[in-house]
């Protein structure tokens, strides 16, 4: 991917997450967030390990990089994605996508607390814009007459929002851990993504009993080949391609600009939802996505 500019890589990641989120909506509702995350991660870990082996890039990983990426995999992929796809099952892709943008202010606040970075008035304004955008999209983002299942809420709205925010927090922590792994090292994006996925899968397997036995969604008697195919496609687009593009962008560019471009994912998702459902998203959904993206820009630039 040496030919790929980091801006294009970051935008590509945002688009990959937008598409992957729509594809994941059905299987996450059928299987539950933790179970879907684990099944998808089997494929993602295998695919990334195979690519890294073929490219001969395992040697780019040092001990320091391994531990940073391992922590990122456990927190960002195992815990964060399990919570995120639980929100997908409860709230649908549009609401969950906008909730996910809360990872930007979370990362900014964590950086200020942990690393002594300044939290400026601009960042405060950006945080308020993200929160306002999320609130608008969640509370007023559905037009009367929208009947598609993606707009329905399963169970408590506030519980679903809580899972979405937990997923955003996992993403923020995962990025904070992964970014330093590329500083002054020869680590390649494929190798970094492979380590995160393998360790994340190991954590999901270890936590399977605790996570999945508490799921309100019963395990299906059998999983069809069609469902397996959807899981593989979702994992390929969102994880194999999307997450690797994020690491490619972080490796070559400013983390702030990368975060802004990736944060366009909810806005990119809205026209895709419109095309699939044939139902135009409400004005508040567009406004919320725009405010969230603008707020992210203020925070990280």
Buried (B, 14 or more C-beta within 10 A) or exposed (E): BEEBEBBBBBBBBBBBBBBBBBBBBBBBBBBBBBBBBBBBBBBBBBBBBEBBEEEEBBEBBEEBBBBBBBBBBBBBBBBBBBBBBBBBBBBBBBBBBBBBBBBBBBBBBBBBEEEEEEBEEEBBBBBBBBBBBBBBBBEBBBBEEBEBEBBEBBEEBEBBBBBBBBBBBBBBBBBBBBBBBBEEBEBBBBBBBBBBBBBBBBBBEEBEEEBBEEBEBEEEEEBEEEBEEBBBBBBBBBBBBBBBBBBBBBBBBBBBBBBBBBBBBBBBBBEBBEEEBEBBBBEBBBBBBBBBBBBBBBBBE
